[in-house]
Amino acid sequence: MESVTKLRILYLYQYLLQHTDAAHPMSTVELSNMLEKEYGITTARNTISNDLTMLANSGLNIRVIRRTQNVYYYDGAAFELPELKILIDAVSATKFIAERKSEELINKLMSMTSLDNAQKLRRNIEVEGRVKTDNQCGYDIVDIINEGIDTRRKIAFCYTDFDVDKKRYLTNDGRKYTVSPYTLIWDGDYYYLRGYCDEREAMRTFRLDRIDRTPEILMEAAVPKPDDYDVAQYRKSVFRMYDTDQPVEVELFCHVSTMKVLIDNFGLDVDTRPVDADHFIARVKVCTSPTFYRWVFGFGCNIEILQPQGIRDEFERMLRIACDQYASKE
């Protein structure tokens, strides 16, 4: 009998947690019918009322709406529905978190509300077609780097880039970088590590999703931060591209050093074709506003617009205007 009582109380609490909120309260009759139908437990309405009072007195957020027939609901949700929607949208849009990890995290967030609310959230989530990293170690990488920052110890890791066939390869001839980690920076949907690199003998920034496997925490103490270290000022120097025009397909002749940039913007399924060991052709849909032309110009000779001819001509026209403007001031 005692075990049945314990189970009854647990089932009641679980059901209130998953199925009720202020907009969906339940009466003792409904809860009694649920217990009998779902678990084969028969009980009186007064017993259920006493159980709910006991749960509330224990500090659990069980609320009662007093009326001719009292109704009850769980009021202890950590997040309101709009707050969960924002968090889920952020997880869905974030490129740093792999698709499988995103789905796992979204499911955990949905478990923090009622099943009815979770279904509403699920119907309003749009994730298809969003560019995601293929690195499955994101959580572990963040955790290890945080530990390195907190303990002021160096970390070591291999870093990756992409070749003309979109294949990852290890940079630095496969040797690990040794870094004194200072700051984790979230910018443009990605996490970055800012710190002092022993191999380069200078401050460097690393994209976390390009770190190969989980970093190793070394016993060696980290190099102290420079006196003039200012992460806020550094972030101001990072620029991103925004466009508002309708996208068109553009053919670009690219140096291999730009492959990672193409993948950052258009994903691993970007349409590319190798030309030789150092160059490839990419076909992408872009918004050909002045911002796009400035973006191409920033790569110098490493990205060339091939087609459509009209867009190539427009870029050339802008370059000539700029050259003429500077020439006229000599």
Summary of the structure (lengths in Angstrom):
residues: 330
radius of gyration: 28.4
end to end distance: 97.5
largest distance: 97.5
contacts: 891
relative contact order: 0.08
helix: 44%
strand: 27%
